[in-house]
Amino acid sequence: MKMLGSFNTVEDFWCYFNHIPKPSQIFFDGENRKKVGPEGKVIEEYSIFKRGIDPQWEDPKNSTGGEFYCRRHMEPEQLNLYWQNIVLGVVGETLDGDENHINGVRVVDKGKTYPMFRIELWIDTKDVGVRDRLKARVVDCIQDGAPVSKKGHPQFEWKDH
Protein backbone atom coordinates (compact mmCIF):
# COMPACT_ATOMS: atom_id res chain seq x y z
CA MET A 1 0.00 0.00 0.00
CA LYS A 2 1.37 3.40 -0.94
CA MET A 3 -0.17 6.81 -0.29
CA LEU A 4 -0.20 8.92 -3.42
CA GLY A 5 -1.26 12.09 -1.64
CA SER A 6 -3.73 13.85 0.60
CA PHE A 7 -6.02 16.78 0.02
CA ASN A 8 -8.07 19.32 1.95
CA THR A 9 -9.71 21.22 -0.89
CA VAL A 10 -11.59 20.40 -4.05
CA GLU A 11 -8.74 21.90 -6.07
CA ASP A 12 -6.22 19.62 -4.38
CA PHE A 13 -8.47 16.62 -4.99
CA TRP A 14 -8.70 17.37 -8.73
CA CYS A 15 -4.91 17.74 -8.97
CA TYR A 16 -4.56 14.11 -7.88
CA PHE A 17 -7.65 12.64 -9.50
CA ASN A 18 -6.87 14.12 -12.93
CA HIS A 19 -3.31 12.80 -12.92
CA ILE A 20 -3.65 9.20 -11.81
CA PRO A 21 -4.59 6.55 -14.36
CA LYS A 22 -8.18 5.39 -14.56
CA PRO A 23 -8.79 1.87 -13.20
CA SER A 24 -9.27 0.44 -16.70
CA GLN A 25 -5.84 1.75 -17.72
CA ILE A 26 -4.00 -0.27 -15.08
CA PHE A 27 -6.20 -3.23 -14.07
CA PHE A 28 -6.26 -6.65 -15.75
CA ASP A 29 -8.11 -6.46 -19.07
CA GLY A 30 -8.49 -10.18 -19.75
CA GLU A 31 -5.21 -10.38 -21.65
CA ASN A 32 -2.61 -8.29 -19.84
CA ARG A 33 -1.58 -7.78 -16.26
CA LYS A 34 -0.39 -4.19 -16.64
CA LYS A 35 2.81 -2.99 -14.98
CA VAL A 36 3.37 0.58 -13.79
CA GLY A 37 6.47 2.64 -13.07
CA PRO A 38 10.16 1.87 -13.38
CA GLU A 39 9.85 -1.12 -11.01
CA GLY A 40 7.05 -2.61 -13.10
CA LYS A 41 4.60 -2.97 -10.22
CA VAL A 42 1.12 -4.41 -10.63
CA ILE A 43 -1.56 -2.21 -9.08
CA GLU A 44 -4.42 -4.19 -7.60
CA GLU A 45 -6.49 -1.44 -5.98
CA TYR A 46 -7.13 2.24 -5.52
CA SER A 47 -8.64 3.66 -2.36
CA ILE A 48 -9.60 7.03 -0.97
CA PHE A 49 -10.05 7.14 2.80
CA LYS A 50 -10.42 9.87 5.36
CA ARG A 51 -7.16 11.02 6.88
CA GLY A 52 -6.10 8.77 9.74
CA ILE A 53 -8.13 5.76 8.57
CA ASP A 54 -6.31 2.88 6.87
CA PRO A 55 -8.13 0.80 4.25
CA GLN A 56 -7.94 -2.26 6.48
CA TRP A 57 -10.65 -4.03 8.44
CA GLU A 58 -8.51 -3.88 11.56
CA ASP A 59 -8.47 -0.08 11.68
CA PRO A 60 -10.58 0.93 14.73
CA LYS A 61 -12.80 3.18 12.58
CA ASN A 62 -13.50 0.32 10.16
CA SER A 63 -13.85 -2.55 12.63
CA THR A 64 -17.13 -1.14 14.01
CA GLY A 65 -18.79 -1.11 10.59
CA GLY A 66 -18.59 -2.84 7.27
CA GLU A 67 -18.79 -2.30 3.56
CA PHE A 68 -21.15 -2.25 0.65
CA TYR A 69 -19.61 -4.00 -2.30
CA CYS A 70 -20.36 -4.85 -5.88
CA ARG A 71 -18.26 -7.55 -7.53
CA ARG A 72 -18.69 -8.12 -11.25
CA HIS A 73 -17.29 -7.83 -14.72
CA MET A 74 -17.45 -4.29 -16.07
CA GLU A 75 -16.53 -2.86 -19.43
CA PRO A 76 -13.61 -0.39 -19.16
CA GLU A 77 -15.72 2.77 -19.62
CA GLN A 78 -18.31 1.47 -17.16
CA LEU A 79 -15.65 0.69 -14.52
CA ASN A 80 -14.17 4.17 -14.89
CA LEU A 81 -17.56 5.90 -14.66
CA TYR A 82 -18.71 3.88 -11.63
CA TRP A 83 -15.41 4.61 -9.85
CA GLN A 84 -15.60 8.31 -10.70
CA ASN A 85 -19.24 8.55 -9.57
CA ILE A 86 -18.67 6.91 -6.21
CA VAL A 87 -15.49 8.92 -5.55
CA LEU A 88 -17.26 12.19 -6.38
CA GLY A 89 -20.20 11.16 -4.20
CA VAL A 90 -17.84 10.57 -1.26
CA VAL A 91 -15.59 13.59 -1.77
CA GLY A 92 -18.55 15.88 -2.52
CA GLU A 93 -20.37 14.52 0.55
CA THR A 94 -23.54 13.81 -1.42
CA LEU A 95 -23.57 10.17 -0.31
CA ASP A 96 -23.08 10.70 3.40
CA GLY A 97 -24.93 13.98 3.87
CA ASP A 98 -24.83 15.07 7.50
CA GLU A 99 -24.44 11.54 8.86
CA ASN A 100 -20.64 11.32 8.49
CA HIS A 101 -20.41 7.52 8.49
CA ILE A 102 -18.37 6.95 5.32
CA ASN A 103 -14.72 6.09 5.95
CA GLY A 104 -13.61 5.50 2.39
CA VAL A 105 -14.04 3.86 -0.96
CA ARG A 106 -11.99 1.27 -2.88
CA VAL A 107 -11.88 -0.29 -6.30
CA VAL A 108 -10.11 -3.65 -6.50
CA ASP A 109 -8.88 -5.68 -9.45
CA LYS A 110 -10.16 -9.22 -8.79
CA GLY A 111 -9.42 -10.56 -12.29
CA LYS A 112 -7.49 -13.79 -12.61
CA THR A 113 -8.52 -15.21 -15.98
CA TYR A 114 -11.08 -12.57 -17.00
CA PRO A 115 -11.72 -8.96 -15.92
CA MET A 116 -13.52 -8.83 -12.57
CA PHE A 117 -13.70 -5.79 -10.31
CA ARG A 118 -14.98 -4.95 -6.87
CA ILE A 119 -16.19 -1.49 -5.84
CA GLU A 120 -16.50 -0.95 -2.08
CA LEU A 121 -17.87 1.75 0.21
CA TRP A 122 -16.62 1.41 3.80
CA ILE A 123 -18.60 2.82 6.71
CA ASP A 124 -18.15 3.00 10.49
CA THR A 125 -21.46 1.51 11.63
CA LYS A 126 -23.58 -1.61 11.30
CA ASP A 127 -26.79 0.31 12.08
CA VAL A 128 -29.44 -1.04 9.69
CA GLY A 129 -31.19 2.32 9.25
CA VAL A 130 -27.96 4.05 8.27
CA ARG A 131 -27.03 1.16 5.98
CA ASP A 132 -30.39 1.27 4.19
CA ARG A 133 -30.13 5.03 3.57
CA LEU A 134 -26.55 4.77 2.34
CA LYS A 135 -27.24 1.80 0.09
CA ALA A 136 -30.03 3.67 -1.68
CA ARG A 137 -27.75 6.68 -2.16
CA VAL A 138 -24.88 4.53 -3.45
CA VAL A 139 -27.07 2.81 -6.01
CA ASP A 140 -28.41 6.16 -7.27
CA CYS A 141 -24.99 7.81 -7.27
CA ILE A 142 -23.07 5.10 -9.10
CA GLN A 143 -25.65 4.87 -11.89
CA ASP A 144 -25.62 8.61 -12.66
CA GLY A 145 -24.98 8.98 -16.38
CA ALA A 146 -24.31 5.28 -16.87
CA PRO A 147 -26.12 3.36 -19.59
CA VAL A 148 -27.65 0.10 -18.42
CA SER A 149 -25.38 -2.81 -19.30
CA LYS A 150 -26.52 -6.28 -20.33
CA LYS A 151 -26.26 -7.30 -16.67
CA GLY A 152 -28.19 -4.26 -15.45
CA HIS A 153 -26.92 -1.74 -12.95
CA PRO A 154 -24.61 -2.90 -10.18
CA GLN A 155 -26.15 -4.49 -7.11
CA PHE A 156 -24.50 -3.87 -3.75
CA GLU A 157 -24.26 -6.37 -0.95
CA TRP A 158 -23.27 -5.82 2.68
CA LYS A 159 -20.36 -7.35 4.59
CA ASP A 160 -19.58 -6.75 8.29
CA HIS A 161 -15.96 -6.05 9.20
Backbone hydrogen bonds, N-H to C=O, Kabsch-Sander energy under -0.5 kcal/mol:
donor,donor_aa,acceptor,acceptor_aa,energy
13,F,9,T,-2.3
14,W,10,V,-2.5
15,C,11,E,-1.7
16,Y,12,D,-1.5
17,F,13,F,-3.0
18,N,14,W,-2.3
19,H,16,Y,-1.5
20,I,16,Y,-0.8
20,I,17,F,-0.5
25,Q,22,K,-1.7
26,I,22,K,-0.7
26,I,23,P,-1.3
27,F,23,P,-2.6
29,D,32,N,-1.3
34,K,32,N,-0.8
36,V,41,K,-2.8
40,G,37,G,-1.3
41,K,36,V,-2.1
43,I,41,K,-0.5
44,E,42,V,-0.6
46,Y,107,V,-2.2
48,I,105,V,-2.6
50,K,103,N,-2.6
53,I,50,K,-2.0
54,D,52,G,-0.5
56,Q,54,D,-2.5
59,D,56,Q,-1.3
62,N,59,D,-1.3
63,S,59,D,-2.5
64,T,60,P,-0.6
65,G,62,N,-1.8
66,G,123,I,-1.1
67,E,159,K,-2.5
68,F,121,L,-2.3
69,Y,157,E,-2.4
70,C,119,I,-2.0
72,R,70,C,-0.5
72,R,117,F,-2.4
79,L,75,E,-2.8
80,N,76,P,-2.3
81,L,77,E,-2.2
82,Y,78,Q,-2.8
83,W,79,L,-2.4
84,Q,80,N,-2.6
85,N,81,L,-2.9
86,I,82,Y,-2.3
87,V,83,W,-2.4
88,L,84,Q,-2.7
89,G,85,N,-2.1
90,V,86,I,-1.9
91,V,87,V,-3.2
92,G,88,L,-2.4
93,E,90,V,-1.0
94,T,89,G,-1.2
95,L,89,G,-2.0
97,G,93,E,-1.2
99,E,96,D,-1.8
103,N,122,W,-2.9
104,G,122,W,-1.5
105,V,48,I,-2.2
106,R,120,E,-2.1
107,V,46,Y,-2.3
108,V,118,R,-2.8
109,D,44,E,-3.3
110,K,108,V,-0.8
110,K,116,M,-2.7
111,G,116,M,-0.8
112,K,114,Y,-0.6
117,F,72,R,-2.5
118,R,108,V,-2.1
119,I,70,C,-2.3
120,E,106,R,-2.9
121,L,68,F,-2.4
122,W,104,G,-2.6
123,I,66,G,-2.7
124,D,101,H,-2.0
131,R,127,D,-2.6
132,D,128,V,-2.7
133,R,129,G,-2.0
134,L,130,V,-2.7
135,K,131,R,-2.8
136,A,132,D,-1.9
137,R,133,R,-1.8
138,V,134,L,-2.8
139,V,135,K,-2.5
140,D,136,A,-1.9
141,C,137,R,-2.9
142,I,138,V,-2.8
143,Q,139,V,-1.2
144,D,140,D,-0.6
144,D,141,C,-1.1
146,A,143,Q,-2.7
152,G,149,S,-1.6
157,E,69,Y,-2.8
159,K,67,E,-2.1
161,H,65,G,-2.6
